[in-house]
Amino acid sequence: MASNRRTDILSLIHLRSDGRRPNEIRHMSCHLGALPSTTASGSALPTSSCSGSSLVSMGLTQVLCVVRGPCDVGRRSDELPDRATLEVNMRTTPFSPPGDRRNVNPTTDRRLIEQSHLLQKALSASILLHLYPKSKISVTVMVLADDGGRLEASINAATLALMDAGVPLKDMVCACSAGRWNAGGSDEIVVDLNRREIQAATGTGGGGGGTSDTIYLPVATMPQRGTIVLAQCESRLSEGAEAFGEVLEAAMIGCQMVMEVMAAAVRDKGAGLWKAKEGKATIMLDDW
């Protein structure tokens, strides 16, 4: 009863269920170099060949990404003579989705396979793969917590991990979602949907099955170039391309806001490295 009363009050003042305005993204934090980068051989740690890493949180959704490479391809049959091979693996922890503790096999789960392919497609548009022929770049994404928008968070985390690894990019790939549905008798367009809003927009927990007047649209762009590298809409567009264009424009504005947060994290990382080079860095040791 208290939850319904809170929702009613928020809707009266035109705020969403988590207190955000329609055009406001969730609180976002980015950390480059979340795992130690080392190329030591013979280590039993999973980060023994980590070239770059990042930890990205968008609201309650948290994603860890590790990049390895460029390195040699294991089998010569997998080599490409004119560019590098991009290998993308997306995994989830058993505790990541709320209320679900099942182990998901990334090699058989249809949703994970599809999102891994979309992630690879988005990153391939930005990485200068032709600079590393006959080599491989491996991107591994681990979803630690899933409150909606795990694909968008994974794209953002992978971009920062690639930058931490020193892989050259045309531009940062920034992702954000937008949606439109009839809430309380009014048509609303909102950005950066959480799990509850995705369910309201699609009629399910993850995609498809919504009513004819609802749209859920994850988008990835290269904001400085004004290029869209990914736009996936599984909703039926009863109002035609005009409604799709409005949601797409809102998602692109959300990507611009995401880019500002990511760019600030990159600048902070660069400033820290410059201080370390000049011998002015402060090292914090944890008490064990």
C-alpha positions as CSV (number, residue, x, y, z in Angstrom):
1,M,0.0,0.0,0.0
2,A,2.8,2.4,0.9
3,S,4.6,1.6,-2.4
4,N,1.4,2.4,-4.4
5,R,1.0,5.7,-2.5
6,R,4.6,6.7,-3.2
7,T,4.1,5.8,-6.9
8,D,1.0,7.9,-7.1
9,I,2.7,10.9,-5.5
10,L,5.7,10.6,-7.9
11,S,3.3,10.4,-10.9
12,L,1.5,13.6,-9.8
13,I,4.7,15.6,-9.8
14,H,5.8,14.0,-13.1
15,L,8.6,11.9,-11.6
16,R,9.4,8.3,-12.3
17,S,9.2,5.4,-9.9
18,D,12.8,5.9,-8.8
19,G,12.5,9.7,-8.4
20,R,14.1,10.7,-11.8
21,R,12.7,13.1,-14.3
22,P,11.8,11.6,-17.7
23,N,14.9,12.9,-19.4
24,E,17.3,12.0,-16.6
25,I,19.7,9.1,-16.6
26,R,20.5,7.0,-13.6
27,H,23.5,7.8,-11.4
28,M,26.5,6.5,-13.3
29,S,30.0,5.8,-12.0
30,C,33.0,4.6,-14.0
31,H,36.3,3.2,-12.8
32,L,39.1,2.5,-15.3
33,G,41.7,-0.1,-14.3
34,A,39.4,-2.0,-11.9
35,L,41.7,-5.0,-12.2
36,P,45.5,-5.0,-12.2
37,S,47.0,-5.1,-15.7
38,T,49.8,-7.6,-16.1
39,T,51.2,-9.9,-18.7
40,A,53.0,-12.3,-16.3
41,S,53.0,-15.9,-17.4
42,G,52.3,-18.8,-15.2
43,S,49.8,-17.0,-13.0
44,A,46.7,-18.8,-11.8
45,L,44.8,-15.5,-11.6
46,P,42.1,-14.9,-14.3
47,T,43.6,-11.4,-14.8
48,S,47.1,-12.7,-15.6
49,S,46.8,-11.5,-19.2
50,C,44.6,-8.5,-18.5
51,S,45.5,-5.5,-20.8
52,G,42.7,-3.2,-19.5
53,S,39.6,-3.3,-17.4
54,S,36.7,-1.2,-16.2
55,L,33.8,-1.2,-13.7
56,V,30.7,0.6,-14.7
57,S,27.5,1.2,-12.6
58,M,24.3,2.6,-14.0
59,G,21.9,2.8,-11.2
60,L,21.7,-0.7,-9.6
61,T,23.2,-2.3,-12.7
62,Q,26.9,-3.1,-12.4
63,V,29.2,-4.5,-15.1
64,L,32.9,-5.5,-15.0
65,C,34.8,-5.8,-18.3
66,V,38.3,-7.2,-19.0
67,V,40.2,-6.7,-22.3
68,R,43.0,-9.0,-23.4
69,G,45.2,-8.2,-26.3
70,P,46.0,-7.5,-29.0
71,C,47.6,-11.0,-28.9
72,D,48.4,-13.9,-31.1
73,V,45.5,-16.0,-32.3
74,G,45.5,-19.5,-30.9
75,R,44.7,-21.2,-34.3
76,R,46.0,-20.0,-37.6
77,S,42.7,-20.9,-39.2
78,D,41.0,-18.1,-37.1
79,E,43.5,-15.4,-38.3
80,L,42.3,-12.6,-40.6
81,P,45.0,-11.3,-42.9
82,D,43.8,-7.7,-43.0
83,R,42.5,-7.0,-39.5
84,A,42.3,-8.3,-35.9
85,T,39.7,-10.8,-34.7
86,L,37.3,-9.4,-32.1
87,E,36.1,-12.0,-29.6
88,V,33.3,-10.9,-27.2
89,N,32.0,-13.0,-24.3
90,M,29.2,-11.9,-22.1
91,R,28.4,-13.7,-18.8
92,T,26.2,-13.1,-15.8
93,T,26.7,-14.0,-12.1
94,P,24.1,-16.3,-10.5
95,F,23.2,-13.4,-8.1
96,S,22.9,-10.7,-10.8
97,P,19.2,-10.7,-11.6
98,P,17.0,-10.0,-8.6
99,G,14.9,-13.0,-7.4
100,D,16.7,-15.4,-9.7
101,R,19.6,-17.6,-8.6
102,R,20.0,-19.9,-11.6
103,N,23.3,-20.5,-13.3
104,V,23.1,-19.4,-16.9
105,N,25.3,-21.1,-19.5
106,P,26.6,-18.3,-21.8
107,T,27.1,-20.8,-24.6
108,T,23.5,-21.8,-24.7
109,D,21.5,-18.9,-23.3
110,R,19.8,-17.3,-26.3
111,R,19.6,-13.8,-24.7
112,L,23.3,-13.8,-23.8
113,I,24.4,-15.0,-27.2
114,E,22.3,-12.3,-28.9
115,Q,23.6,-9.5,-26.6
116,S,27.2,-10.7,-27.1
117,H,26.7,-10.4,-30.9
118,L,25.2,-6.9,-30.5
119,L,28.1,-5.9,-28.3
120,Q,30.6,-7.2,-30.8
121,K,28.8,-5.3,-33.6
122,A,28.8,-2.0,-31.7
123,L,32.5,-2.3,-30.8
124,S,33.6,-3.3,-34.3
125,A,32.3,0.0,-35.6
126,S,34.8,1.9,-33.5
127,I,37.9,-0.2,-33.0
128,L,40.7,0.3,-35.6
129,L,41.0,-3.5,-36.2
130,H,43.1,-3.0,-39.4
131,L,46.1,-1.9,-37.3
132,Y,46.5,-5.4,-35.8
133,P,46.3,-8.0,-38.6
134,K,46.5,-11.7,-37.7
135,S,45.9,-10.9,-34.0
136,K,43.0,-11.2,-31.6
137,I,41.4,-8.8,-29.1
138,S,39.3,-10.5,-26.5
139,V,36.6,-8.7,-24.5
140,T,34.9,-10.4,-21.5
141,V,32.0,-8.8,-19.8
142,M,30.7,-10.0,-16.4
143,V,27.3,-8.7,-15.3
144,L,27.5,-8.4,-11.5
145,A,24.1,-6.8,-10.9
146,D,21.2,-6.5,-13.3
147,D,18.5,-3.9,-12.7
148,G,17.8,-3.3,-16.4
149,G,20.0,-2.0,-19.2
150,R,22.7,-4.6,-19.0
151,L,23.5,-4.3,-22.7
152,E,24.0,-0.6,-22.5
153,A,26.1,-0.9,-19.4
154,S,28.2,-3.6,-21.1
155,I,28.9,-1.4,-24.1
156,N,30.0,1.5,-21.9
157,A,32.2,-0.7,-19.8
158,A,33.8,-2.4,-22.8
159,T,34.6,1.0,-24.4
160,L,36.3,2.2,-21.2
161,A,38.2,-1.1,-20.8
162,L,39.4,-0.8,-24.4
163,M,40.7,2.7,-23.7
164,D,42.4,1.5,-20.5
165,A,44.1,-1.2,-22.6
166,G,45.3,1.4,-25.1
167,V,43.4,0.0,-28.1
168,P,42.8,2.8,-30.7
169,L,39.2,3.8,-31.3
170,K,37.6,6.1,-33.8
171,D,35.3,7.5,-31.0
172,M,33.9,6.4,-27.7
173,V,30.9,4.1,-28.0
174,C,28.2,5.3,-25.6
175,A,24.9,3.5,-25.0
176,C,21.6,4.4,-23.5
177,S,18.0,3.3,-23.8
178,A,14.8,5.2,-24.3
179,G,11.2,4.1,-24.1
180,R,7.7,5.3,-24.6
181,W,4.4,4.0,-23.1
182,N,1.1,5.2,-21.8
183,A,1.6,5.9,-18.1
184,G,-1.3,7.3,-16.1
185,G,-3.1,8.4,-19.3
186,S,-0.2,10.4,-20.7
187,D,2.3,9.4,-23.3
188,E,5.8,9.7,-21.8
189,I,9.2,9.3,-23.4
190,V,11.9,8.4,-20.8
191,V,15.6,7.7,-21.0
192,D,17.8,5.0,-19.3
193,L,15.1,2.6,-18.3
194,N,15.5,0.4,-15.2
195,R,14.1,-3.1,-14.9
196,R,10.7,-2.1,-13.7
197,E,10.3,0.4,-16.5
198,I,11.4,-2.1,-19.1
199,Q,8.8,-4.5,-17.9
200,A,6.2,-1.8,-18.2
201,A,7.3,-0.9,-21.7
202,T,7.6,-4.4,-23.1
203,G,5.1,-6.4,-21.0
204,T,7.8,-8.9,-20.1
205,G,11.1,-9.0,-18.2
206,G,13.4,-8.3,-21.1
207,G,11.9,-7.6,-24.6
208,G,9.0,-8.1,-26.9
209,G,5.4,-8.7,-26.1
210,G,4.4,-5.1,-25.2
211,T,1.2,-3.4,-26.4
212,S,1.1,-1.6,-29.7
213,D,1.7,1.9,-28.1
214,T,4.9,1.0,-26.2
215,I,8.5,1.3,-27.5
216,Y,11.7,0.1,-25.8
217,L,14.8,1.1,-27.7
218,P,18.5,0.5,-26.7
219,V,20.8,2.7,-28.7
220,A,24.6,2.9,-29.0
221,T,26.3,5.9,-30.7
222,M,29.6,7.5,-31.3
223,P,28.5,11.0,-30.1
224,Q,31.4,13.1,-31.4
225,R,30.8,11.7,-34.9
226,G,27.0,11.7,-34.6
227,T,27.0,8.1,-35.7
228,I,24.5,5.4,-34.6
229,V,26.2,2.0,-34.3
230,L,23.3,0.1,-32.7
231,A,19.6,0.6,-32.4
232,Q,17.5,-2.4,-31.5
233,C,13.7,-2.1,-31.4
234,E,11.6,-5.2,-30.7
235,S,8.3,-3.3,-30.3
236,R,5.5,-2.9,-32.9
237,L,5.3,0.7,-34.1
238,S,1.6,1.4,-34.5
239,E,2.3,5.1,-34.9
240,G,4.9,4.7,-37.6
241,A,8.3,6.1,-38.0
242,E,7.5,9.4,-36.3
243,A,7.1,7.9,-32.9
244,F,10.3,5.9,-33.4
245,G,12.2,9.0,-34.4
246,E,11.1,10.8,-31.1
247,V,12.3,7.9,-29.0
248,L,15.5,7.6,-31.0
249,E,16.3,11.3,-30.5
250,A,15.7,10.9,-26.7
251,A,18.1,7.9,-26.6
252,M,20.8,9.9,-28.5
253,I,20.5,12.7,-26.0
254,G,20.9,10.1,-23.2
255,C,24.0,8.8,-25.0
256,Q,25.4,12.3,-25.0
257,M,24.9,12.5,-21.2
258,V,26.6,9.1,-20.8
259,M,29.5,10.3,-22.8
260,E,30.1,13.2,-20.5
261,V,30.3,10.9,-17.5
262,M,32.7,8.5,-19.3
263,A,34.9,11.4,-20.6
264,A,35.2,12.7,-17.1
265,A,36.3,9.2,-15.9
266,V,38.9,9.1,-18.7
267,R,40.2,12.5,-17.8
268,D,40.5,11.6,-14.1
269,K,42.4,8.4,-15.1
270,G,44.8,10.5,-17.3
271,A,45.3,13.0,-14.5
272,G,46.2,10.3,-12.1
273,L,48.8,8.8,-14.5
274,W,50.3,12.2,-15.1
275,K,50.7,12.8,-11.4
276,A,52.3,9.3,-11.0
277,K,54.8,10.2,-13.8
278,E,55.8,13.4,-12.0
279,G,56.1,11.6,-8.7
280,K,53.2,13.4,-7.1
281,A,50.8,10.5,-6.8
282,T,49.4,9.4,-3.5
283,I,49.3,5.6,-2.8
284,M,46.6,4.5,-0.4
285,L,47.3,1.2,1.4
286,D,44.4,-0.8,2.9
287,D,44.7,-2.0,6.4
288,W,44.4,-5.8,6.6
